[in-house]
Amino acid sequence: MSELVVVAGATGYVGRHVVAELDARGYRVRALVRSREKADAPGAYDAPALRDRVAEWRIVDFGDPATLTDACAGADRVVSALGVTRQKVSPWNIDFLGNLLVLADAEQHRLRSFAYVNVMRSEAGNSVTMRSKFAFSQALRRSTVTPQIINPSGYFSDMTDFLRMAQRGIGFTLADGATRINPIHGADLAAFIVDRLDGPAGSWDVGGPDVFSYRELEQLAFRVAGKRPRILRVGEGSVTASSGWRSARRRGPPTSRGSSSSPWRSTPSERRSASAALSPTGPRSPDIARGRRTA
């Protein structure tokens, strides 16, 4: 019988792609969700619907420990993409405490591994989101369950923030905008995670095949929006990081395929390129819809 993998945060951008990848590879999925109806429908940014991809459903509230009792019973592994994005709830309650509840149940039921989608440089972040993610990653490192911590530099879905600003006629960069980032598509990130499920403990930085500076992303967004660039420089001290791609500004992109402590970057042949993520009119072909490299 195939392994049963518990997926927390299954209805988010990354979580949906993780469920799809697990299902495609023959794993059975137990999805922890707040709404089955929401899960069955397609997600934002072309993320897949979970209908017919999930073997077991569990309706939970990550703020209510009682709903998570035995959430991991009978399972083999956990993948958690659980975290606050734009919801009106404290990241500490979800990114840290919610994940901690899932981890405690995984430890109780002696699961083999716990893969956690963190963000790059969470240890350097000042926001509640970054501190919450870092705090949980530290708790996971000390767990009796094999910890696997994945640190993406940013997601394609983050790039829409640049486009929305350009459509309003103004953009912002931190300092001179020279810091680089290489966002990754959710499907590529999911493949990276599932590739490592039956491997050892580790922590991996990961990014997509295309590297942009922040200024280049702003300029690209203005070209796509058809507007004259108006880009303001903002000092780093006046901006609080609220997502992983903003926090990565101090480090830059991961540059090579690596082992448990090395950064990794997907190659051009590994399916998806970044610039198509800024399309304002929707997909013109299946390749563009997924951000796949089409050159």
C-alpha positions in Angstrom: 0.0 0.0 0.0 1.3 3.5 -0.9 2.3 5.9 1.9 -0.3 8.2 3.4 0.9 11.9 3.6 -0.9 14.5 5.7 -0.9 17.9 4.0 -1.5 21.0 6.1 -2.3 24.2 4.3 -3.7 22.1 1.5 -5.9 24.8 0.0 -3.1 27.4 -0.3 -1.1 28.1 -3.5 1.8 25.8 -2.6 -0.4 23.3 -0.7 -2.6 22.6 -3.8 0.4 21.9 -5.9 1.9 19.6 -3.3 -1.4 17.6 -3.2 -1.4 17.4 -7.0 2.2 16.2 -7.1 1.7 13.6 -4.3 -1.3 12.3 -6.0 0.5 12.1 -9.4 3.2 10.0 -7.8 1.0 7.5 -6.2 0.9 8.8 -2.6 -2.3 8.8 -0.7 -3.2 12.3 0.7 -5.0 13.3 3.8 -5.8 16.9 3.4 -6.3 19.1 6.5 -8.7 21.9 5.3 -11.1 24.4 6.8 -13.6 24.1 3.8 -14.2 21.1 1.6 -16.1 23.3 -0.8 -13.1 25.7 -1.2 -10.8 22.7 -1.6 -12.8 21.2 -4.5 -12.7 24.5 -6.5 -9.6 25.8 -8.3 -7.3 28.0 -6.3 -5.8 31.4 -7.0 -3.0 31.8 -9.5 -4.1 28.8 -11.5 -3.5 26.4 -8.5 -5.3 23.1 -9.1 -8.5 22.0 -7.5 -8.2 19.2 -5.1 -11.3 17.2 -6.2 -10.4 13.6 -6.9 -6.9 14.1 -5.7 -7.4 13.5 -2.0 -7.9 10.0 -0.3 -9.0 11.4 3.1 -10.4 14.7 4.2 -10.2 16.2 7.7 -12.0 19.5 8.4 -9.9 21.4 11.0 -9.4 24.8 12.6 -5.7 25.4 13.2 -6.7 27.6 16.1 -8.6 24.8 17.8 -6.4 22.0 19.1 -9.4 19.6 19.5 -10.0 19.5 15.7 -6.4 18.4 15.2 -6.5 15.5 17.6 -5.2 12.3 15.8 -4.9 14.3 12.5 -1.8 12.2 11.8 -3.0 8.9 13.1 -2.2 6.1 10.7 -0.2 8.4 8.4 3.5 8.1 7.3 4.6 11.7 6.7 3.5 15.3 6.9 4.0 18.2 4.4 3.0 21.5 5.8 2.5 24.6 3.6 0.4 26.1 6.4 0.8 29.9 6.8 -0.9 33.2 6.8 -0.9 35.1 3.5 -3.6 37.7 3.4 -6.0 36.3 6.0 -7.0 38.5 8.9 -5.4 36.4 11.6 -2.2 36.5 13.5 0.7 34.7 11.8 1.9 33.6 15.3 -1.4 31.7 15.8 -1.1 29.9 12.4 2.5 29.8 11.2 3.8 28.9 14.6 1.1 27.6 16.9 -1.0 25.9 14.2 2.1 24.1 12.8 3.2 23.2 16.3 -0.1 21.4 16.9 0.3 19.4 13.8 3.9 18.6 14.7 2.9 17.5 18.2 0.4 15.1 16.7 2.9 13.8 14.2 5.4 13.1 17.1 2.7 11.3 19.1 1.9 9.0 16.2 5.6 8.6 15.3 5.5 9.7 11.7 8.6 9.3 9.6 9.1 12.9 8.4 7.8 16.4 8.5 8.5 18.7 5.5 7.8 22.4 6.2 7.6 25.2 3.6 9.5 28.0 5.3 10.9 31.1 3.6 14.5 32.0 2.8 16.2 34.0 5.5 13.4 33.7 8.0 15.9 34.1 10.8 16.7 37.6 9.6 13.1 38.8 9.4 11.5 41.4 11.7 7.9 40.9 10.9 5.5 38.7 12.9 5.2 36.4 9.9 9.0 35.9 9.6 9.5 35.5 13.4 6.7 32.9 13.5 8.1 30.9 10.6 11.6 30.9 12.1 10.3 29.9 15.5 8.5 26.9 14.1 11.5 25.9 12.0 13.6 25.9 15.1 11.0 23.7 16.9 10.9 21.3 14.0 14.7 21.0 14.0 14.5 19.7 17.6 11.7 17.3 16.8 11.8 13.5 17.1 10.3 13.4 13.6 12.8 13.8 10.7 12.7 17.5 9.9 12.8 18.7 6.3 12.8 22.4 5.9 12.3 24.0 2.4 13.2 27.7 2.0 11.9 29.2 -1.3 13.1 32.6 -2.3 9.7 33.7 -3.5 6.7 32.5 -5.5 5.3 33.4 -9.0 2.2 34.5 -7.2 4.2 37.2 -5.4 5.0 38.8 -8.7 1.5 40.0 -9.1 2.2 42.6 -6.5 4.6 44.3 -8.9 2.0 44.3 -11.6 -0.7 45.7 -9.4 1.5 48.6 -8.4 2.5 49.3 -12.1 -1.2 49.3 -13.1 -1.7 52.0 -10.6 1.1 54.0 -12.2 3.8 53.7 -9.5 6.3 51.2 -8.2 8.7 50.9 -5.3 12.1 49.3 -4.9 14.2 48.8 -1.8 17.3 50.9 -1.9 18.7 50.9 -5.4 16.7 47.8 -6.5 19.8 45.8 -7.3 19.0 42.9 -5.0 18.1 39.8 -6.9 15.4 37.2 -6.6 14.5 34.1 -8.5 10.8 33.2 -7.8 9.7 29.6 -8.3 6.4 28.2 -9.6 4.3 26.3 -7.1 4.4 23.1 -9.2 8.2 23.1 -9.3 8.4 23.7 -5.6 6.0 20.9 -5.0 8.2 18.5 -7.1 11.3 19.6 -5.2 9.5 18.9 -1.9 8.2 15.5 -2.9 11.6 14.5 -4.3 13.0 14.7 -0.8 10.2 13.0 1.2 11.9 9.7 1.7 15.3 11.3 2.2 17.3 12.5 5.2 16.8 15.5 7.5 17.9 18.8 5.9 17.3 22.4 5.0 17.3 23.5 1.4 17.1 27.0 -0.2 15.3 26.8 -3.6 14.4 29.2 -6.4 13.3 29.2 -10.0 15.4 29.3 -13.2 15.2 33.1 -13.9 17.0 35.7 -11.8 15.7 39.3 -11.7 16.7 42.3 -9.7 13.8 44.1 -8.0 14.3 47.0 -10.4 14.1 44.7 -13.4 10.9 43.2 -12.1 9.4 46.7 -11.7 10.4 47.7 -15.2 9.0 44.4 -16.6 5.7 45.1 -14.7 5.4 48.5 -16.3 6.0 47.2 -19.8 3.3 44.5 -19.3 0.9 47.2 -17.9 1.7 49.5 -20.8 2.5 52.4 -18.5 5.5 54.7 -18.3 7.7 53.6 -15.4 7.6 55.7 -12.2 9.7 53.9 -9.6 10.4 55.3 -6.2 13.4 54.1 -4.0 12.5 53.3 -0.4 15.1 52.8 2.3 15.2 49.3 3.8 14.8 50.7 7.3 11.4 52.1 6.5 10.0 48.8 5.2 8.8 45.9 7.2 9.1 42.5 5.5 5.8 40.8 5.2 6.6 37.9 2.9 9.4 35.6 2.0 10.4 37.3 -1.2 10.8 40.6 0.5 13.0 39.1 3.2 15.3 37.5 0.7 16.5 40.9 -0.4 19.6 40.7 1.9 20.7 37.4 0.5 19.9 37.1 -3.2 18.9 34.0 -5.1 20.0 30.5 -4.5 22.5 29.6 -7.2 23.2 25.9 -7.4 21.7 22.4 -6.8 22.7 21.3 -3.4 22.5 18.8 -0.5 21.0 19.3 2.9 22.6 22.6 3.6 23.2 24.0 0.1 21.1 26.3 -2.1 19.3 25.0 -5.2 18.0 26.6 -8.3 15.9 24.9 -10.9 17.3 24.7 -14.5 15.7 26.1 -17.7 14.6 22.5 -18.6 12.8 22.1 -15.3 9.5 23.4 -16.7 8.7 26.9 -15.6 10.1 30.4 -16.2 9.3 33.5 -14.2 8.4 36.4 -16.5 5.1 35.0 -17.6 3.8 35.4 -14.1 3.2 39.1 -14.8 0.7 38.5 -17.6 -2.3 40.8 -16.8 -4.7 39.3 -19.3 -4.6 35.6 -18.3 -3.1 32.6 -20.0 -2.7 32.5 -23.8 -1.5 28.9 -23.8 -1.1 26.1 -21.3 2.7 26.9 -21.1 2.2 30.5 -20.3 -0.5 29.7 -17.8 2.0 27.7 -15.7 4.9 30.0 -16.3 6.7 27.2 -18.2 9.8 28.1 -20.2 8.7 28.3 -23.8 11.8 29.7 -25.6 
